[in-house]
Amino acid sequence: MDLATLRALKPAEYSEAADGYRGTSDMASAAKDRIENQISAAMRNQLKGEAATAAVKQLGQLLSLNS
């Protein structure tokens, strides 16, 4: 990286991008928590049988992909 490139950098743009990423990450985390705490729990409590067990297992695997 040369001096001209460094002078052309606009730190505010990176800060705005970071804020947007943080907001998206927070929303995704809240959605994951809701799925784990409400939807998965409701499925475990209300549904019975092999298909229900498999669905809960698959949902758990899906949620753990990015953990």
LINKAUR-V9741 format. One line per field, one symbol per residue. ss: DSSP state (@ for helix, = for strand, . for the rest). A space follows every 50 residues. Layout:
BEGIN
ss=???
END
This chain:
BEGIN
ss=..@@@@@@..@@@@@@@@@@@@@@@@@@@@@@@@@@@@@@@@@@@@...@ @@@@@@@@@@@@@....
END
